[in-house]
């Protein structure tokens, strides 16, 4: 386990102000205006003084034209979904009076590439057939698929004062993909890791309009996406909501009015953790630089608690990698390959797939046939801690637990070994959802709350994200049902690149085009490389992204690859 104590007490107002300012700088620099899957009705959030729509797009759809056919009304209604202003008042003009009152436009957003309208048997029944590319639900959770799929929406029409109007339709809007790119904004919500030492991002999408600040905070108060539930925590008690549907912002200060539940059994420490979480979720949005919590009146946070931790937003893993050269573990640093001070020789084990702890104080590797997992450290002989078939490259979590996967019978199982432990006290994880999937790779995020897995299912590669549920003592207990990250099915390896990006690729003798997968659903494809065998990535996918080809490394420069002239294999950044 970690021996350093990251809890830094803040015992004065000046210290608190200094750390708050530091948090502001870090978040603004690292996330900018935003980067970037508990339920309640989504209604119209009215405009409020000081809360402007962030860079609102210039969509001005027209209302229904007199004498329009039902088909025209439906087509124009879809276009009117881009007009989020004034509570979607233009789109509501296409609905019957009763439907206009009950319709909830942001309950479900369907992003599509093509559509058509067809009449059914009855004169007042129609179908909208969509070729969809993604769905955004009421919580802002976006689900994309690697390939387009189809969806049929049944609609009923009625005549109102001689004009056709939509009377029966599901909640939600339909957005052409090009319009969605302008109208929807990605935004990370942030929750605490289970030990309150890290911020864990939860990618969401919101309509860019007046009131989006309230939508973001409402989503945060509702809780994390399903795959993170139980793996992260919120400072806010269950049931706390915004007391009003707006968040006034004056001179950069956001006033957040909360329901009375916020004060139930609230200690000064918990209130200060709430304050931190609100500030982290609002920074970079509408020039927010500070926050005030209120519940009928301003909430007194009390004297700064000595137990208050300032979580890390983006754990920095540095620019140094561990790799194998000449059958020894080495460091790749500043464009050079150097020995690891004090590390005994491991050449007798023919090491492969090394890993290093974030502190650099411990190392792990596999033997040549990947049937034994070893751990070692400077001035400490290597020892075997796990045996098995088809072991995967080890990964360290922040508490120095070592993770790997192996084949057991006809299925895979995931093992995690505590510091100083071995297979006898390892935790074996076999979540039911793993089923017949074969685990090719498991990598723990640098916040220790999420596991990135590459699996094979009936010959198709999958990239999965699963939350790590731990005991109060930090012992891994299980993995949550995963979020599937869309890919083309040819992925063999994937690595974390910071907190919100993943780099992935196929491997083998042919040409591969490594990709960067953003957790908000976007992706970018790199230039192709022949014979990619491995990937490594540090704190981001821009400056610390490498691909191994043969016995050398190529570094990402822009969208291209440059031979780094480093003769090593199996490179890995800490983690």
N, C-alpha and C positions, 0 to 999 in steps of 0.2 A: 504494500500500500504506500501511498505517498507519505513521505516523512516531513516535507515542508508544509507549513500551515499557511494557506492562502488567505486566511481571514485577516483582514487589515482593519483594526478598529479605527473609527473616526470619532474623536472625542471632543471636537469643537466645531462651531459653526463654520469657521474658516476652512477647516479640513474638509468638511462636507461640501462646501462650495467648490473647493479645489477639485475634489474627485468628480463632482457633477460636471464641472467644466471639462475635465479630462474625458469623461464619458461622452459628452457632446462632441468633442473633437474626433474621438475614435469612431463614433457611429456615423458622423457626417462624412468623414474621410473614407470609411470602409464601405458604406452603403449608399452614400449620396442621397438622392431623393427616393430611392427604393430599388431593389433588385428583384428582381423577381418579377391528402388532401389532408345535450347542448343544442339544441335546435329551438328555434322560435320563429314566429311569423316575421316576414320582412315587409315592412310598410314603407310609406313615403317619408323621407326625412326632410323636413322643411329647411329652407335657407335660414341662416342665422347670422347675426352681425359678426363680422370678423372671420367667418368661415367660408372662404371662396372655393369654387371648384378648381382643383389643381390643373392648370393648363388645359382648360376645357376645350374639346374639339369643336369645330364649327359645323355641327350637324343641325340643319333646320328643315326637318321633314314637313311635308304639306299634309293638311287634313284631308278627309274624304271629299271627293268631287261629287257634285250632284249627279244623280242618275247612274252611278257606277254599278257595274255588275258585281255579283258576289265574288267572282274570281279577282276582279280588280281591287275590291275592298281588302281581300286577304293579302294580295301582293303588296298593296300600299301599307297595310298594317305592319307587315314585316319590316318594311323600310322605316316606318315611324318608330320602331323600337330603338332606333339610334338617338331619338330625341328624349334624353333623360330629364331635361329641364322641366321645372314646375310639376314634378311628380308624374312625368310621362303624360302630360295633358293632351298632347297631340294624338298619341296612340290610343288613349281612352276615347277619343272622338269616334273611333271605328267600332266601338263596342256598344251594345245595348245599355241603357241606364243601369240595370241591375248588375250586368257584367263589369261595367266601368267602376262600380263601387267595390266589388269583391276581388277584382283582378290584382295579383301581386306580381309585378313585372320582374323583380330580381330574385324570385323564389327559385328560378332555374333558367339559365342562359344557355341556349344551344348555339354553338358556333358551327357554321356550315359553309360548304363551298358551292353547292348548287341546290336548287329546289324546284318543285313544280306543284301546281294546284290541280286537283282532279275532283270532279263532282261524283258523288256516290248515287245510289238509286233514288233517294229522295231529293227533291229540288232544293231543300234547305240544308243538306248534309254534304260536307266536303272533306277532303284529305289534303294535308300539306305533307309532301314527301321530301325529306331533307337528306342530303349526303353530308353527314356530320364529321367534324374533325375534333370536336371537344365539347365538354359539358362543364359548366360552372354552377355549383349548387348554391343554396341559400347561405351557406357559410363561407362562400368564396373559394371553396375547394375545387380545383380544376382537374378534370380527368380527360386526358388525351389518349388517343390510340395511334399506333404506328401507321395503320392503314385506315382509310376512310370507311365509315359504316353508314348504315341508313336508319332513319327513324321516320315513323309515320305519326302525324298528329291529326286526330279527328276533331272537326270543328262543326258547330251548328250555327246556322244563320237565321235571322229573323228580320222582318220589315218593321221599321220604326218611322212613322210619318211618311210612308212611301219610299223610304231608302233602306237598302240592305245594311244590316249591322251584324256584328259577330256577337252571338248570345251564349254560346257554349264552347269553351276552350280551356285548356289547362293553364295554370299560372306560368309566367315566364315570358321571355322574349327570344327572338331568333335573330342572330347577327351574322351577316356575311363575314367571312374570315378577314377580309381587308378592313371592314369597319371595326371588327373586334380589336384589331391591332391598335386602332386609335382610341377606341372607347374604353377598353379595359386596361387597368393598370395593375402590374404585379406588385405585391407588397409582402414582405416577410412580417408575420407576427412573431413575437419572441416570448418564450416561456423559459422558466428556470430549469436547469438540469436538476435531478433529484437531490443533489447535494448543494444546490444553490451556488455552485462555483462557475457555471457557464450559462450563457444565453444560447438557447436552441432555436433555430429558425423554423418556421412553419409557413411555407409558401402559400399565398392566397392571391385571388384576383378580385378586383372591385371595379364597379362602373365609375368612370371619371366624371364626377359631378359634385355640385354643392351638397354637403352633408356626408362626404366620403369619410371624413374624420370620425364621425359617429359610427358609421358602418364598420370601420376598422376596429374601434374599441369594443363595439358590441360583439364582434366576432371573437376578439381576444377574451372577453369576459365569458363567452359561452364555452370556451375551452379549446384544447388542441384538436387537430385532425385525428381521425380514428387510429391511424397507425402510431401516433405518439401518445395516445391515452394510456396512462400508467407508467410511461417512460419519462415524462416531464411533469412539472408542477407549475401551478399558478399561485401567486401570493393572495389572490382574491378568493374568498369563500364561494362555494357553489351557491348559485341563486342571485348573486349580485348582478344588477343590471344598471344601465344608464337611466337616471331618473327623468331625463328629457331627451328628445330625439335630436339633439344638436350639441356641439362642443364649441362654445364661443372662444375665439382667439383674439386677444388684444395685446398688441406690441410683443408678439411672440409667446405670450403666456396663455396656455390652454386651461380653461376652467372646466373640470370634469365633475358633473353632478351625479352622484351615485345613490343607489337605493339604500335604505336604512340597514340592510343586512351587512353592509361593509363594516359596520362598527361592532357587530356581534363578536364578543370574545377577542377583540382585536388588541394585541399588545403593541407597544411602540415599535418593536422590531418588525412585526408583521405589517404595520402601516407604512413603515419606511421601505419595506420590500415592495409593497403595492406602488408606492411613489416611484421607485426605480423602474418598475415594470411599465407603468404608464409612460414615463419619460422615454424609455427605450423604444416603445412602440410608436411614439409620436414624433421623435426627432427626424428631421429631414422632410416633414410633411407640413406644408403651409407655413414654413419658417418658424415652427414651434421650437422654442429653446428652453422652456420651463413649463411646469404643470402645477396646478392647484387642485387638490381633491376637496370636494365639498359634499355634504349630505345634510341639506337644510342650512348649514353654515360651514365655513371653512373648517377642515379637519386638522386638529393639532397633532403633528407627528411625534411630539415629545422629544426628549433629549436623544441625541444620536446614540444608537445602541452599539456597544463594543462588539457585538456579534454580527453586525451588518457586513456582508461581503459585497464587494463590487465585482460582479461576474465578468468573465472574459467574453468578449463578443466574438472575436476571431482568434482562437489560439494560434500563436505563431510557432511554426515548426522549424523555422530557420531555413538556411539554404544548403544544409549538409545532408548527404545521403549515406546509407550503408550499402555496400555492394560486395561482390565476390571477385577477387582477382588472384590468380595463382593459387587457388584452393585455400585462400585465407579471406577473412572478413576485413574490409578496408573502408575508409571514409573517402567520399568524393566531396571535395571542398575547394571552392575558388578555382575551379577548372583543373584541379590536380587530384591524383589518387595518392592517399597517404595512409600509413599504418594506423591502427587504433592503439593508443598508448596503453600499455599494461595488459592487453588482451592476449591470453595464451594462444598458441597455434591450434587451429581446428582442422588442419589439412587432412588428418587421418579420417575424417568423416566425409570428406569431399562435399563441403557445404553448398547448399542451394537455398534460394528464396529467403534471405535474411530479413530481419526486422529489428528495429531498435525502439526503446522506450522514449517517450517525449523528453525525459530528463537526460537521455544518453547514457544512463548508468547500467543498462541491461540490454542484452541482445538475445535473439532467438534465431534459429535456422533449422532447415531440414537436411537430412542426409541425401545422397545422390538419388536413391530410389524412392525417396519421399515416404518412408515407412517409420522414421523416427524424428521426433521433434526435440531439439536440444535448446537449453538456455545457458548463457554464460555472461560474464561480466569481467571488467578489468581485475586482474589478480585473482580470478576465480576460474577453475577448470570447467569445461563444458560438461553438462550432465543431461542425460536423456530423461525427459519428463512425460512423454506420450509416445505410444507405439500405435500403429494402425496402417490401414491400407489407403492409398491415395490421399495422404495428408495435404492440406492446402497451406499456402504461404501464411506464416503466423502474423498476427496483428496485436499490438499492445494497446490497451485502453489507458486512460489517464491514471488509473489506480495500479498500473503495471500487471494487470491480469493479461495472460497471453491467450489469444483466441486462435483456433484452427478448426477445420472440419475433416472428417474422414468417412470412409465407406464402412458401414457395419451391416453385414448381411446383404440385403437387397435394398438398403436405403442409406441415406446420409445422416450423420449426427454432428452436432456442433459441440466442441469442448472448449472450456475456458479454465485456465490453470492459475491459481492465485500466486502471488509473489512468494518464492521460496517453496512452492508446492510441487506436486507431481500428479500422476494420473490417479493416485489413491484419493486425493482430496479435490480433484478437478470436478467442475460442474458440467454435466452432460445435458445438453438442450436438444429435445426432439419435439418441437412444436408440431401440432397436428397438421397445420397447413403445409408443412414441408412435404408430406405425402411421398410421392414417387419422384420428387425432384432430386437431382444429384447436385450437390454443392461444389462448385468449382473454385469459389473464392468467398472469403468473408473478411470484411475490413470494418473496424470500429471507428466511428467518427471521433474527431479530436475532443469533442465534448463528452464522450462516453455514453451518450444517450441513444445512439442509433447504430444499427448494423447495416452495412452495404453488402449485399450478396449477389453473386453471379451464379445462376443455377442452370442446369440443363433439364428440360422437360420434354421428353419424346423427341429429342434431337434439336430442340429450339432453345436458344440461349435467352435467359431472362435476367433483367436487372431489377432487384428488389430492395426496398428500404423497409426495415423493421425496427420498431422501438425496443429498447432493452429495458426490461422491468427488473429492478434490483430490490433487495431487501434494504431495511433501514441502515444496515452496516455496509451497503454497497455491493453485496454479493449478487451476481447475475442469477435470475430465477427463470425467466422465459423470454421469448421474443414475440412481439405482437403480430397479428395478421398484417402482412406487408402491403405497402404501396408499390404497385408495378410501375416502373419507369419505362415509358414507351421506347422501344428500339426496333430494329428490323429483324431481330432474332438471330443475328450472326455474332453476337458479343461473346467473347471468351474471357475477358479480363476487364476489371473496372477498379478505379482508385478514387479516393476522396481528393478533391482539389479545393481546400478550404472548407467552409461550412455549407455552402449552397450550390456547389458544382461537383460534378463527377466526370472523370475522363474514362473513356471506354474504347475497346477495340476488339476486333477478331485477331487471332494470332495464327501464324503458319507461314508457309513458303510463299504464298501469293501476295498480291498487293492488298494492303489494308488502309482504310481511311479512318484514323482515330477520330472520335467525336467528343465534344464537350456537352454534357447534359446538365442543363440548369434545372433546379428543383421546381421552378415555376412553369416547367413544361417546354421551354424553348430549348433548342439545340443548335450546335454549329459543327459543321464537318470540316476536318482539317485536310490538307493535301495528303495524297496517298503515299505510302511507303511500302517497299517490297520487303517481306520477311519480318514483320513486327513480331517480337517474342515477348515483350513485356512493356508495361507503362509504369511511370512513377510521377507523382505530383506532390507539390508542397502546399503552400498556403493559398495558391490561386492557380488558375489554368493559363494565365498569361505569361508569367515570368519563371515559373518553376514547373514546367511540364516537359517530360522527357519520354522518348520511345527507344527501346533497345532493339537494335537490328544486328543480328549476328553477335559479335563480341564488342560492340561499341554503342555509344549513346548518341542520339540525335536530340537536339533541343528545339523547342518551339520558338520561332521568331515570326511574329505576325501570324500568317496562315501557312507558313512554310516551315521546313525543317532544316537545321544546320548541323553538320557533323561536329559534335563537341570534342571529338578526338580523345575519348576516354575509354580505354580498353578494359571494361568491366562488364559483368553480367548481373542480372537480378537486382537492379538498384531499388531502393525504397527509402522514402522520407520517414521520419519518426511517426510512429503510430501503427 
